[in-house]
Amino acid sequence: MAFQAVAVAFGVIAVFGLLGQQILDYLHVSVPALMIAGGLLLLLIALDLLTGKTDEPTQTKDVNVALVPLGMPLLAGPGAIVSVILAVQHADSVAGQISVWSAILAMHIVLWLTMRYSLLIIRVIKDGGVVLVTRLAGMMLSAIAVQQIINGVTQVIQNS
């Protein structure tokens, strides 16, 4: 399951890295609008992590509900998509493009390793550690979300 999740995320990120601006142009969506939408989505997920809301998805065997919502928007959500589109656009040279795509690949390898060995990590840090990491991730995610919303609103105002 870890490989499948990371492979799908990498596929989505790669498509948006290669064709992101064309897709946004076709849909008549600006990058700042996507930044604001992604920031709002990340903020909602962060608030769920901070409040400990576990209404959905339901807990199943060997799946920690506290970690599931965190992975969904971070793997291939609007925030990651916007970041990839901007990184690819700003990489002017071949070396810059290689750096961006190497970073994307490295990040997905780290994601796969983390997901693959998540049960071992949970055994080491125990349930209290999972809650602590989830709350800390929620705080960081909310800060990233607010910054992304601010950047999007700033770009909308500057473009007006």
BATORLO-224083 format. One record per residue (C-alpha): chain; y, z, x. Coordinates in nm, 2 decimals, decimal comma, always signed. Each point is the difference from the previous one (the first is absolute). Layout:
   ch        y        z        x
    A        Y        Z        X
...
***
This chain:
   ch        y        z        x
    A    +0,00    +0,00    +0,00
    A    +0,24    +0,07    +0,29
    A    -0,05    -0,34    +0,14
    A    +0,04    -0,17    -0,34
    A    +0,33    +0,19    -0,06
    A    +0,14    -0,08    +0,34
    A    -0,11    -0,36    -0,02
    A    +0,17    -0,05    -0,34
    A    +0,31    +0,18    +0,13
    A    +0,01    -0,22    +0,31
    A    -0,05    -0,31    -0,21
    A    +0,29    +0,09    -0,22
    A    +0,22    +0,09    +0,29
    A    -0,09    -0,32    +0,19
    A    +0,08    -0,22    -0,30
    A    +0,34    +0,17    -0,05
    A    +0,06    -0,01    +0,38
    A    -0,06    -0,38    +0,00
    A    +0,13    -0,10    -0,34
    A    +0,20    +0,30    -0,12
    A    +0,35    -0,15    -0,01
    A    -0,13    -0,31    -0,18
    A    -0,18    +0,22    -0,25
    A    +0,31    +0,20    -0,07
    A    +0,21    -0,31    -0,02
    A    -0,24    -0,15    -0,25
    A    +0,01    +0,31    -0,21
    A    +0,38    +0,03    +0,03
    A    -0,03    +0,35    +0,15
    A    +0,22    +0,11    +0,28
    A    -0,12    +0,21    +0,29
    A    +0,25    +0,28    -0,09
    A    -0,14    +0,00    -0,36
    A    -0,35    +0,03    +0,14
    A    +0,12    +0,28    +0,24
    A    +0,14    +0,20    -0,30
    A    -0,31    -0,06    -0,21
    A    -0,23    +0,10    +0,29
    A    +0,22    +0,31    +0,07
    A    -0,03    +0,11    -0,36
    A    -0,38    -0,05    +0,00
    A    -0,03    +0,20    +0,32
    A    +0,22    +0,27    -0,14
    A    -0,22    +0,03    -0,31
    A    -0,31    +0,02    +0,22
    A    +0,17    +0,26    +0,22
    A    +0,09    +0,21    -0,29
    A    -0,36    -0,01    -0,12
    A    -0,11    +0,11    +0,34
    A    +0,25    +0,28    +0,02
    A    -0,07    +0,14    -0,34
    A    -0,38    -0,03    +0,04
    A    -0,05    -0,21    -0,31
    A    -0,36    -0,12    -0,02
    A    -0,02    -0,14    -0,36
    A    -0,10    -0,34    +0,13
    A    -0,22    -0,11    +0,16
    A    -0,28    +0,24    -0,10
    A    -0,18    +0,18    +0,28
    A    -0,34    -0,14    +0,09
    A    -0,26    +0,10    +0,25
    A    +0,12    -0,02    +0,37
    A    +0,35    -0,12    -0,10
    A    +0,29    +0,23    +0,04
    A    +0,25    -0,07    -0,27
    A    +0,29    +0,14    +0,21
    A    -0,04    -0,29    +0,24
    A    -0,06    -0,29    -0,24
    A    +0,36    -0,04    -0,13
    A    +0,14    +0,01    +0,35
    A    -0,20    -0,30    +0,11
    A    +0,08    -0,23    -0,28
    A    +0,37    -0,08    +0,06
    A    -0,02    +0,04    +0,37
    A    -0,28    -0,25    +0,07
    A    +0,16    -0,30    -0,16
    A    +0,28    +0,12    -0,23
    A    +0,35    -0,13    -0,03
    A    +0,13    +0,21    +0,28
    A    -0,26    -0,14    +0,25
    A    +0,06    -0,35    -0,14
    A    +0,38    +0,02    +0,05
    A    -0,04    +0,14    +0,35
    A    -0,24    -0,28    +0,10
    A    +0,22    -0,27    -0,15
    A    +0,31    +0,14    +0,19
    A    -0,19    +0,05    +0,32
    A    -0,14    -0,35    +0,00
    A    +0,35    -0,14    -0,08
    A    +0,16    +0,19    +0,28
    A    -0,25    -0,10    +0,26
    A    +0,17    -0,30    +0,15
    A    -0,22    -0,07    +0,30
    A    -0,37    -0,06    +0,04
    A    -0,03    +0,33    +0,18
    A    +0,18    +0,17    -0,30
    A    -0,25    -0,16    -0,24
    A    -0,29    +0,11    +0,21
    A    +0,14    +0,35    +0,01
    A    +0,04    +0,02    -0,38
    A    -0,35    -0,14    -0,07
    A    -0,15    +0,23    +0,27
    A    +0,16    +0,30    -0,16
    A    -0,12    -0,10    -0,35
    A    -0,36    -0,04    +0,14
    A    +0,02    +0,33    +0,19
    A    +0,12    +0,18    -0,31
    A    -0,29    -0,13    -0,21
    A    -0,24    +0,10    +0,27
    A    +0,14    +0,36    -0,01
    A    -0,02    -0,01    -0,38
    A    -0,36    -0,11    +0,01
    A    -0,09    +0,27    +0,25
    A    +0,18    +0,27    -0,21
    A    -0,17    -0,11    -0,32
    A    -0,34    -0,05    +0,17
    A    +0,00    +0,35    +0,14
    A    +0,18    +0,17    -0,28
    A    -0,29    +0,22    -0,10
    A    -0,02    +0,13    +0,36
    A    +0,37    +0,06    +0,00
    A    -0,03    +0,19    -0,33
    A    -0,28    +0,21    +0,14
    A    +0,21    +0,09    +0,30
    A    +0,33    +0,08    -0,18
    A    -0,17    +0,14    -0,31
    A    +0,15    -0,01    -0,36
    A    +0,31    +0,20    +0,10
    A    +0,08    -0,24    +0,28
    A    -0,04    -0,29    -0,24
    A    +0,26    +0,15    -0,24
    A    +0,23    +0,08    +0,29
    A    -0,02    -0,36    +0,15
    A    +0,04    -0,14    -0,35
    A    +0,32    +0,20    -0,06
    A    +0,14    -0,09    +0,34
    A    -0,08    -0,36    -0,06
    A    +0,17    +0,02    -0,34
    A    +0,32    +0,14    +0,16
    A    +0,00    -0,27    +0,26
    A    -0,08    -0,27    -0,26
    A    +0,28    +0,12    -0,22
    A    +0,25    -0,02    +0,29
    A    -0,12    -0,35    +0,08
    A    +0,03    -0,09    -0,36
    A    +0,36    +0,13    -0,03
    A    +0,10    -0,18    +0,32
    A    -0,15    -0,33    -0,13
    A    +0,18    +0,04    -0,33
    A    +0,33    +0,07    +0,19
    A    -0,05    -0,30    +0,22
    A    -0,08    -0,23    -0,30
    A    +0,31    +0,12    -0,19
    A    +0,21    -0,04    +0,31
    A    -0,12    -0,36    +0,05
    A    +0,06    -0,08    -0,37
    A    +0,36    +0,13    +0,03
    A    +0,06    -0,19    +0,33
    A    -0,13    -0,32    -0,15
    A    +0,23    +0,03    -0,31
***
